Amino acid sequence: MQITIRKHGGFYHVFDDDCYILYYLFDYKIINRKTGFPLSSLNKVINKLTDLSISYEVIEEGKRDFKKLNKYNKYLKLGISKYDKDNKYLSIYSKLDSLDDTDLDKILEYIDGIINEK
């Protein structure tokens, strides 16, 4: 497995499962299973992928660069997990935000109690 990075205009784009790895590493926003970053960030992305031994391929107009490494699946799992947790957090936050003050205070007190037990 490898991350495929495709140049399109002034950005590089990453699709499908690959975008979860970049979400995990850089917090790049995912929209419709796609993420992107400006051309100026390519070296930062490549250096991080290389440091973590994640295979990647950069496809530019008329040029392909490839680096075969081996920790793609590890970071895919971490990326999907982080994405799911962040979305669950946002969903819970949205629900808490809609509660009245009395109910919110009860829930926050309960959560605080659980956290302080740890």
GUVEX-329656 format. One record per atom (N, C-alpha, C, O): residue in three letters; x, z, y; atom name. Coordinates in steps of 0.001 Angstrom, whole numbers. Layout:
<rs>
{'ALA' {X Z Y} 'CA'}
...
</rs>
This chain:
<rs>
{'MET' {849 0 -1180} 'N'}
{'MET' {0 0 0} 'CA'}
{'MET' {891 0 1238} 'C'}
{'MET' {2004 525 1224} 'O'}
{'GLN' {381 -594 2296} 'N'}
{'GLN' {1115 -650 3550} 'CA'}
{'GLN' {137 -753 4709} 'C'}
{'GLN' {-1005 -1181 4544} 'O'}
{'ILE' {603 -355 5876} 'N'}
{'ILE' {-170 -527 7088} 'CA'}
{'ILE' {130 -1919 7629} 'C'}
{'ILE' {1290 -2311 7755} 'O'}
{'THR' {-915 -2654 7943} 'N'}
{'THR' {-742 -3968 8550} 'CA'}
{'THR' {-1102 -3858 10027} 'C'}
{'THR' {-2231 -3522 10386} 'O'}
{'ILE' {-128 -4145 10864} 'N'}
{'ILE' {-282 -4071 12315} 'CA'}
{'ILE' {-310 -5507 12839} 'C'}
{'ILE' {646 -6260 12654} 'O'}
{'ARG' {-1412 -5879 13492} 'N'}
{'ARG' {-1582 -7258 13968} 'CA'}
{'ARG' {-1601 -7299 15495} 'C'}
{'ARG' {-2324 -6546 16148} 'O'}
{'LYS' {-791 -8195 16042} 'N'}
{'LYS' {-766 -8375 17495} 'CA'}
{'LYS' {-1939 -9256 17904} 'C'}
{'LYS' {-2206 -10296 17302} 'O'}
{'HIS' {-2636 -8799 18958} 'N'}
{'HIS' {-3732 -9587 19515} 'CA'}
{'HIS' {-3718 -9374 21019} 'C'}
{'HIS' {-4138 -8322 21502} 'O'}
{'GLY' {-3243 -10355 21754} 'N'}
{'GLY' {-3154 -10225 23207} 'CA'}
{'GLY' {-2172 -9139 23596} 'C'}
{'GLY' {-1021 -9146 23159} 'O'}
{'GLY' {-2626 -8208 24416} 'N'}
{'GLY' {-1768 -7127 24897} 'CA'}
{'GLY' {-1807 -5881 24033} 'C'}
{'GLY' {-1330 -4824 24446} 'O'}
{'PHE' {-2372 -5994 22833} 'N'}
{'PHE' {-2509 -4835 21945} 'CA'}
{'PHE' {-2121 -5179 20520} 'C'}
{'PHE' {-2103 -6342 20117} 'O'}
{'TYR' {-1814 -4145 19781} 'N'}
{'TYR' {-1698 -4237 18332} 'CA'}
{'TYR' {-2926 -3558 17749} 'C'}
{'TYR' {-3372 -2532 18262} 'O'}
{'HIS' {-3471 -4121 16686} 'N'}
{'HIS' {-4657 -3572 16040} 'CA'}
{'HIS' {-4370 -3252 14581} 'C'}
{'HIS' {-3587 -3929 13913} 'O'}
{'VAL' {-5027 -2203 14110} 'N'}
{'VAL' {-4929 -1760 12725} 'CA'}
{'VAL' {-6364 -1564 12234} 'C'}
{'VAL' {-7202 -1021 12954} 'O'}
{'PHE' {-6644 -2008 11009} 'N'}
{'PHE' {-8006 -2046 10503} 'CA'}
{'PHE' {-8181 -1205 9233} 'C'}
{'PHE' {-7217 -842 8559} 'O'}
{'ASP' {-9437 -915 8939} 'N'}
{'ASP' {-9880 -293 7688} 'CA'}
{'ASP' {-9136 1020 7420} 'C'}
{'ASP' {-8962 1820 8339} 'O'}
{'ASP' {-8700 1253 6198} 'N'}
{'ASP' {-8067 2532 5858} 'CA'}
{'ASP' {-6819 2802 6695} 'C'}
{'ASP' {-6501 3956 6985} 'O'}
{'ASP' {-6117 1749 7081} 'N'}
{'ASP' {-4887 1923 7858} 'CA'}
{'ASP' {-5135 2688 9156} 'C'}
{'ASP' {-4268 3435 9610} 'O'}
{'CYS' {-6313 2506 9754} 'N'}
{'CYS' {-6574 3148 11041} 'CA'}
{'CYS' {-6635 4673 10914} 'C'}
{'CYS' {-6354 5380 11882} 'O'}
{'TYR' {-6996 5184 9742} 'N'}
{'TYR' {-7039 6646 9568} 'CA'}
{'TYR' {-5642 7266 9645} 'C'}
{'TYR' {-5480 8393 10114} 'O'}
{'ILE' {-4652 6533 9188} 'N'}
{'ILE' {-3279 7045 9260} 'CA'}
{'ILE' {-2840 7129 10719} 'C'}
{'ILE' {-2248 8127 11130} 'O'}
{'LEU' {-3123 6095 11502} 'N'}
{'LEU' {-2752 6155 12918} 'CA'}
{'LEU' {-3579 7192 13668} 'C'}
{'LEU' {-3096 7796 14626} 'O'}
{'TYR' {-4810 7402 13242} 'N'}
{'TYR' {-5628 8470 13825} 'CA'}
{'TYR' {-4966 9829 13553} 'C'}
{'TYR' {-4859 10671 14445} 'O'}
{'TYR' {-4536 10018 12334} 'N'}
{'TYR' {-3892 11281 11952} 'CA'}
{'TYR' {-2594 11491 12737} 'C'}
{'TYR' {-2338 12589 13232} 'O'}
{'LEU' {-1792 10460 12847} 'N'}
{'LEU' {-479 10599 13471} 'CA'}
{'LEU' {-514 10610 14995} 'C'}
{'LEU' {280 11306 15629} 'O'}
{'PHE' {-1438 9835 15594} 'N'}
{'PHE' {-1404 9649 17047} 'CA'}
{'PHE' {-2729 9948 17744} 'C'}
{'PHE' {-2808 9849 18968} 'O'}
{'ASP' {-3766 10310 16996} 'N'}
{'ASP' {-5101 10543 17568} 'CA'}
{'ASP' {-5676 9302 18249} 'C'}
{'ASP' {-6450 9419 19199} 'O'}
{'TYR' {-5303 8119 17771} 'N'}
{'TYR' {-5895 6896 18314} 'CA'}
{'TYR' {-7361 6836 17911} 'C'}
{'TYR' {-7709 7103 16761} 'O'}
{'LYS' {-8200 6490 18845} 'N'}
{'LYS' {-9640 6437 18625} 'CA'}
{'LYS' {-9991 5322 17633} 'C'}
{'LYS' {-9446 4221 17706} 'O'}
{'ILE' {-10903 5620 16711} 'N'}
{'ILE' {-11361 4644 15729} 'CA'}
{'ILE' {-12754 4169 16127} 'C'}
{'ILE' {-13660 4972 16351} 'O'}
{'ILE' {-12906 2855 16208} 'N'}
{'ILE' {-14208 2248 16477} 'CA'}
{'ILE' {-14423 1154 15440} 'C'}
{'ILE' {-13637 211 15346} 'O'}
{'ASN' {-15491 1288 14665} 'N'}
{'ASN' {-15812 307 13625} 'CA'}
{'ASN' {-14630 49 12694} 'C'}
{'ASN' {-14295 -1097 12393} 'O'}
{'ARG' {-14006 1137 12244} 'N'}
{'ARG' {-12867 1072 11313} 'CA'}
{'ARG' {-11721 223 11853} 'C'}
{'ARG' {-11065 -508 11112} 'O'}
{'LYS' {-11495 338 13173} 'N'}
{'LYS' {-10398 -362 13833} 'CA'}
{'LYS' {-9831 541 14915} 'C'}
{'LYS' {-10574 1244 15601} 'O'}
{'THR' {-8505 518 15067} 'N'}
{'THR' {-7875 1212 16173} 'CA'}
{'THR' {-6821 289 16763} 'C'}
{'THR' {-6425 -693 16136} 'O'}
{'GLY' {-6373 602 17954} 'N'}
{'GLY' {-5376 -238 18596} 'CA'}
{'GLY' {-4506 563 19537} 'C'}
{'GLY' {-4814 1698 19900} 'O'}
{'PHE' {-3402 -70 19922} 'N'}
{'PHE' {-2487 556 20865} 'CA'}
{'PHE' {-1786 -555 21641} 'C'}
{'PHE' {-1677 -1681 21155} 'O'}
{'PRO' {-1309 -239 22851} 'N'}
{'PRO' {-673 -1263 23682} 'CA'}
{'PRO' {672 -1707 23101} 'C'}
{'PRO' {1293 -991 22316} 'O'}
{'LEU' {1101 -2891 23501} 'N'}
{'LEU' {2380 -3434 23029} 'CA'}
{'LEU' {3529 -2460 23264} 'C'}
{'LEU' {4447 -2366 22450} 'O'}
{'SER' {3473 -1743 24373} 'N'}
{'SER' {4563 -825 24735} 'CA'}
{'SER' {4705 347 23765} 'C'}
{'SER' {5726 1034 23785} 'O'}
{'SER' {3707 591 22920} 'N'}
{'SER' {3761 1718 21977} 'CA'}
{'SER' {4259 1312 20588} 'C'}
{'SER' {4365 2163 19705} 'O'}
{'LEU' {4565 36 20381} 'N'}
{'LEU' {4955 -407 19044} 'CA'}
{'LEU' {6171 347 18523} 'C'}
{'LEU' {6160 796 17377} 'O'}
{'ASN' {7219 499 19328} 'N'}
{'ASN' {8421 1197 18847} 'CA'}
{'ASN' {8117 2631 18443} 'C'}
{'ASN' {8643 3119 17443} 'O'}
{'LYS' {7270 3312 19217} 'N'}
{'LYS' {6882 4688 18886} 'CA'}
{'LYS' {6188 4720 17524} 'C'}
{'LYS' {6491 5575 16691} 'O'}
{'VAL' {5257 3791 17298} 'N'}
{'VAL' {4518 3740 16036} 'CA'}
{'VAL' {5456 3416 14882} 'C'}
{'VAL' {5429 4090 13853} 'O'}
{'ILE' {6282 2396 15045} 'N'}
{'ILE' {7215 1974 13990} 'CA'}
{'ILE' {8186 3106 13647} 'C'}
{'ILE' {8448 3367 12473} 'O'}
{'ASN' {8712 3768 14660} 'N'}
{'ASN' {9666 4860 14411} 'CA'}
{'ASN' {9018 5988 13614} 'C'}
{'ASN' {9628 6531 12693} 'O'}
{'LYS' {7782 6341 13969} 'N'}
{'LYS' {7080 7419 13265} 'CA'}
{'LYS' {6790 7011 11817} 'C'}
{'LYS' {6998 7805 10899} 'O'}
{'LEU' {6314 5786 11609} 'N'}
{'LEU' {6035 5319 10250} 'CA'}
{'LEU' {7307 5313 9410} 'C'}
{'LEU' {7288 5709 8245} 'O'}
{'THR' {8391 4873 9991} 'N'}
{'THR' {9674 4848 9279} 'CA'}
{'THR' {10127 6266 8951} 'C'}
{'THR' {10548 6543 7828} 'O'}
{'ASP' {10043 7164 9930} 'N'}
{'ASP' {10450 8560 9701} 'CA'}
{'ASP' {9662 9206 8563} 'C'}
{'ASP' {10200 10023 7816} 'O'}
{'LEU' {8389 8838 8435} 'N'}
{'LEU' {7524 9441 7415} 'CA'}
{'LEU' {7466 8627 6121} 'C'}
{'LEU' {6706 8951 5209} 'O'}
{'SER' {8273 7572 6053} 'N'}
{'SER' {8337 6705 4864} 'CA'}
{'SER' {6986 6082 4529} 'C'}
{'SER' {6571 6071 3370} 'O'}
{'ILE' {6307 5569 5541} 'N'}
{'ILE' {5031 4884 5352} 'CA'}
{'ILE' {5305 3385 5483} 'C'}
{'ILE' {5836 2931 6497} 'O'}
{'SER' {4942 2626 4459} 'N'}
{'SER' {5153 1183 4480} 'CA'}
{'SER' {4301 534 5561} 'C'}
{'SER' {3166 944 5808} 'O'}
{'TYR' {4872 -494 6205} 'N'}
{'TYR' {4127 -1194 7238} 'CA'}
{'TYR' {4581 -2644 7321} 'C'}
{'TYR' {5660 -3012 6856} 'O'}
{'GLU' {3729 -3445 7923} 'N'}
{'GLU' {4037 -4834 8214} 'CA'}
{'GLU' {3509 -5126 9608} 'C'}
{'GLU' {2374 -4775 9930} 'O'}
{'VAL' {4328 -5768 10439} 'N'}
{'VAL' {3918 -6152 11781} 'CA'}
{'VAL' {3760 -7671 11781} 'C'}
{'VAL' {4698 -8408 11478} 'O'}
{'ILE' {2567 -8119 12124} 'N'}
{'ILE' {2292 -9551 12166} 'CA'}
{'ILE' {2100 -9956 13621} 'C'}
{'ILE' {1141 -9548 14276} 'O'}
{'GLU' {3020 -10756 14105} 'N'}
{'GLU' {2926 -11291 15449} 'CA'}
{'GLU' {2749 -12795 15337} 'C'}
{'GLU' {2877 -13360 14251} 'O'}
{'GLU' {2461 -13431 16432} 'N'}
{'GLU' {2290 -14872 16410} 'CA'}
{'GLU' {3567 -15529 15911} 'C'}
{'GLU' {4592 -15511 16591} 'O'}
{'GLY' {3497 -16113 14711} 'N'}
{'GLY' {4630 -16826 14149} 'CA'}
{'GLY' {5735 -15958 13593} 'C'}
{'GLY' {6796 -16479 13250} 'O'}
{'LYS' {5530 -14648 13490} 'N'}
{'LYS' {6594 -13745 13046} 'CA'}
{'LYS' {6005 -12628 12209} 'C'}
{'LYS' {4945 -12097 12540} 'O'}
{'ARG' {6684 -12264 11120} 'N'}
{'ARG' {6254 -11143 10285} 'CA'}
{'ARG' {7454 -10240 10028} 'C'}
{'ARG' {8495 -10694 9552} 'O'}
{'ASP' {7301 -8975 10343} 'N'}
{'ASP' {8328 -7976 10038} 'CA'}
{'ASP' {7738 -7040 8998} 'C'}
{'ASP' {6577 -6644 9102} 'O'}
{'PHE' {8528 -6687 7999} 'N'}
{'PHE' {8016 -5844 6928} 'CA'}
{'PHE' {9031 -4764 6593} 'C'}
{'PHE' {10234 -5016 6517} 'O'}
{'LYS' {8524 -3567 6398} 'N'}
{'LYS' {9371 -2457 5973} 'CA'}
{'LYS' {8672 -1802 4803} 'C'}
{'LYS' {7584 -1252 4971} 'O'}
{'LYS' {9268 -1846 3617} 'N'}
{'LYS' {8647 -1297 2413} 'CA'}
{'LYS' {9132 135 2213} 'C'}
{'LYS' {10313 371 1956} 'O'}
{'LEU' {8231 1065 2330} 'N'}
{'LEU' {8511 2476 2112} 'CA'}
{'LEU' {7523 2962 1058} 'C'}
{'LEU' {7119 2151 225} 'O'}
{'ASN' {7097 4254 1033} 'N'}
{'ASN' {6237 4640 -85} 'CA'}
{'ASN' {5264 5795 101} 'C'}
{'ASN' {4724 6263 -902} 'O'}
{'LYS' {5006 6276 1268} 'N'}
{'LYS' {4123 7441 1417} 'CA'}
{'LYS' {2788 7084 2073} 'C'}
{'LYS' {2168 7935 2711} 'O'}
{'TYR' {2355 5871 1925} 'N'}
{'TYR' {1102 5404 2527} 'CA'}
{'TYR' {-82 6256 2070} 'C'}
{'TYR' {-838 6750 2907} 'O'}
{'ASN' {-255 6436 772} 'N'}
{'ASN' {-1434 7143 241} 'CA'}
{'ASN' {-1507 8587 709} 'C'}
{'ASN' {-2595 9101 969} 'O'}
{'LYS' {-364 9243 819} 'N'}
{'LYS' {-338 10626 1301} 'CA'}
{'LYS' {-935 10708 2707} 'C'}
{'LYS' {-1776 11564 2981} 'O'}
{'TYR' {-496 9814 3594} 'N'}
{'TYR' {-963 9867 4968} 'CA'}
{'TYR' {-2362 9289 5128} 'C'}
{'TYR' {-3061 9632 6082} 'O'}
{'LEU' {-2782 8428 4227} 'N'}
{'LEU' {-4168 7965 4236} 'CA'}
{'LEU' {-5102 9138 3956} 'C'}
{'LEU' {-6098 9311 4658} 'O'}
{'LYS' {-4797 9944 2944} 'N'}
{'LYS' {-5625 11115 2622} 'CA'}
{'LYS' {-5650 12102 3787} 'C'}
{'LYS' {-6708 12623 4138} 'O'}
{'LEU' {-4488 12358 4382} 'N'}
{'LEU' {-4436 13275 5533} 'CA'}
{'LEU' {-5242 12732 6711} 'C'}
{'LEU' {-5929 13493 7392} 'O'}
{'GLY' {-5165 11438 6955} 'N'}
{'GLY' {-5889 10827 8063} 'CA'}
{'GLY' {-7397 10889 7877} 'C'}
{'GLY' {-8126 11226 8810} 'O'}
{'ILE' {-7868 10567 6678} 'N'}
{'ILE' {-9309 10630 6397} 'CA'}
{'ILE' {-9808 12059 6516} 'C'}
{'ILE' {-10886 12296 7061} 'O'}
{'SER' {-9038 13011 6014} 'N'}
{'SER' {-9418 14424 6090} 'CA'}
{'SER' {-9517 14881 7547} 'C'}
{'SER' {-10488 15539 7922} 'O'}
{'LYS' {-8531 14542 8362} 'N'}
{'LYS' {-8546 14925 9780} 'CA'}
{'LYS' {-9732 14278 10494} 'C'}
{'LYS' {-10410 14933 11287} 'O'}
{'TYR' {-9984 13006 10220} 'N'}
{'TYR' {-11088 12295 10846} 'CA'}
{'TYR' {-12423 12947 10482} 'C'}
{'TYR' {-13274 13146 11349} 'O'}
{'ASP' {-12606 13277 9206} 'N'}
{'ASP' {-13846 13920 8760} 'CA'}
{'ASP' {-14028 15294 9397} 'C'}
{'ASP' {-15126 15635 9837} 'O'}
{'LYS' {-12955 16084 9446} 'N'}
{'LYS' {-13043 17418 10057} 'CA'}
{'LYS' {-13362 17320 11545} 'C'}
{'LYS' {-14194 18072 12053} 'O'}
{'ASP' {-12707 16402 12241} 'N'}
{'ASP' {-12961 16260 13676} 'CA'}
{'ASP' {-14400 15830 13936} 'C'}
{'ASP' {-15028 16309 14881} 'O'}
{'ASN' {-14925 14936 13110} 'N'}
{'ASN' {-16321 14512 13285} 'CA'}
{'ASN' {-17292 15633 12956} 'C'}
{'ASN' {-18331 15758 13605} 'O'}
{'LYS' {-16974 16451 11959} 'N'}
{'LYS' {-17819 17598 11629} 'CA'}
{'LYS' {-17803 18597 12783} 'C'}
{'LYS' {-18843 19140 13154} 'O'}
{'TYR' {-16627 18837 13343} 'N'}
{'TYR' {-16495 19736 14494} 'CA'}
{'TYR' {-17354 19237 15658} 'C'}
{'TYR' {-18079 20018 16273} 'O'}
{'LEU' {-17272 17935 15959} 'N'}
{'LEU' {-18055 17384 17070} 'CA'}
{'LEU' {-19550 17491 16803} 'C'}
{'LEU' {-20328 17731 17727} 'O'}
{'SER' {-19956 17317 15556} 'N'}
{'SER' {-21373 17432 15197} 'CA'}
{'SER' {-21855 18864 15380} 'C'}
{'SER' {-22930 19095 15934} 'O'}
{'ILE' {-21065 19824 14919} 'N'}
{'ILE' {-21427 21235 15066} 'CA'}
{'ILE' {-21462 21615 16546} 'C'}
{'ILE' {-22377 22306 16995} 'O'}
{'TYR' {-20468 21164 17292} 'N'}
{'TYR' {-20423 21461 18725} 'CA'}
{'TYR' {-21671 20934 19424} 'C'}
{'TYR' {-22257 21620 20261} 'O'}
{'SER' {-22073 19724 19080} 'N'}
{'SER' {-23265 19125 19683} 'CA'}
{'SER' {-24514 19957 19370} 'C'}
{'SER' {-25369 20155 20234} 'O'}
{'LYS' {-24610 20438 18135} 'N'}
{'LYS' {-25768 21258 17751} 'CA'}
{'LYS' {-25744 22602 18461} 'C'}
{'LYS' {-26784 23084 18909} 'O'}
{'LEU' {-24553 23218 18571} 'N'}
{'LEU' {-24442 24495 19271} 'CA'}
{'LEU' {-24804 24338 20749} 'C'}
{'LEU' {-25436 25212 21341} 'O'}
{'ASP' {-24401 23230 21322} 'N'}
{'ASP' {-24656 22969 22737} 'CA'}
{'ASP' {-26147 22875 23047} 'C'}
{'ASP' {-26556 23084 24189} 'O'}
{'SER' {-26962 22561 22038} 'N'}
{'SER' {-28398 22408 22276} 'CA'}
{'SER' {-29189 23708 22050} 'C'}
{'SER' {-30398 23735 22283} 'O'}
{'LEU' {-28529 24779 21603} 'N'}
{'LEU' {-29214 26047 21343} 'CA'}
{'LEU' {-29451 26832 22624} 'C'}
{'LEU' {-28759 26644 23625} 'O'}
{'ASP' {-30442 27714 22574} 'N'}
{'ASP' {-30636 28603 23714} 'CA'}
{'ASP' {-29578 29707 23645} 'C'}
{'ASP' {-28937 29898 22612} 'O'}
{'ASP' {-29404 30423 24741} 'N'}
{'ASP' {-28324 31405 24849} 'CA'}
{'ASP' {-28405 32505 23794} 'C'}
{'ASP' {-27368 32929 23286} 'O'}
{'THR' {-29592 32976 23451} 'N'}
{'THR' {-29739 34056 22464} 'CA'}
{'THR' {-29249 33615 21098} 'C'}
{'THR' {-28461 34319 20465} 'O'}
{'ASP' {-29706 32454 20632} 'N'}
{'ASP' {-29268 31946 19336} 'CA'}
{'ASP' {-27775 31632 19340} 'C'}
{'ASP' {-27074 31921 18369} 'O'}
{'LEU' {-27294 31048 20418} 'N'}
{'LEU' {-25872 30715 20518} 'CA'}
{'LEU' {-25019 31975 20458} 'C'}
{'LEU' {-24001 31997 19767} 'O'}
{'ASP' {-25418 33020 21171} 'N'}
{'ASP' {-24667 34279 21152} 'CA'}
{'ASP' {-24595 34856 19741} 'C'}
{'ASP' {-23539 35341 19333} 'O'}
{'LYS' {-25686 34814 18992} 'N'}
{'LYS' {-25710 35323 17618} 'CA'}
{'LYS' {-24743 34537 16725} 'C'}
{'LYS' {-23981 35123 15956} 'O'}
{'ILE' {-24784 33233 16834} 'N'}
{'ILE' {-23912 32395 16005} 'CA'}
{'ILE' {-22450 32602 16372} 'C'}
{'ILE' {-21601 32710 15486} 'O'}
{'LEU' {-22144 32657 17657} 'N'}
{'LEU' {-20759 32858 18091} 'CA'}
{'LEU' {-20233 34222 17656} 'C'}
{'LEU' {-19069 34354 17276} 'O'}
{'GLU' {-21091 35230 17712} 'N'}
{'GLU' {-20706 36567 17257} 'CA'}
{'GLU' {-20401 36555 15757} 'C'}
{'GLU' {-19433 37170 15310} 'O'}
{'TYR' {-21222 35862 14997} 'N'}
{'TYR' {-21024 35733 13550} 'CA'}
{'TYR' {-19710 35013 13248} 'C'}
{'TYR' {-18930 35468 12412} 'O'}
{'ILE' {-19468 33902 13923} 'N'}
{'ILE' {-18230 33134 13714} 'CA'}
{'ILE' {-17028 33986 14101} 'C'}
{'ILE' {-16032 34019 13378} 'O'}
{'ASP' {-17110 34663 15216} 'N'}
{'ASP' {-16004 35518 15671} 'CA'}
{'ASP' {-15700 36598 14636} 'C'}
{'ASP' {-14536 36916 14390} 'O'}
{'GLY' {-16734 37152 14039} 'N'}
{'GLY' {-16551 38173 12999} 'CA'}
{'GLY' {-15807 37616 11790} 'C'}
{'GLY' {-14912 38270 11254} 'O'}
{'ILE' {-16170 36423 11364} 'N'}
{'ILE' {-15496 35795 10217} 'CA'}
{'ILE' {-14025 35509 10540} 'C'}
{'ILE' {-13142 35769 9723} 'O'}
{'ILE' {-13775 34981 11720} 'N'}
{'ILE' {-12404 34646 12108} 'CA'}
{'ILE' {-11548 35911 12204} 'C'}
{'ILE' {-10387 35902 11793} 'O'}
{'ASN' {-12103 36990 12739} 'N'}
{'ASN' {-11338 38238 12889} 'CA'}
{'ASN' {-11067 38924 11558} 'C'}
{'ASN' {-10152 39744 11469} 'O'}
{'GLU' {-11846 38609 10514} 'N'}
{'GLU' {-11590 39166 9185} 'CA'}
{'GLU' {-10339 38579 8554} 'C'}
{'GLU' {-9733 39207 7686} 'O'}
{'LYS' {-9954 37414 8967} 'N'}
{'LYS' {-8827 36688 8351} 'CA'}
{'LYS' {-7511 37232 8772} 'C'}
{'LYS' {-6470 36733 8344} 'O'}
</rs>
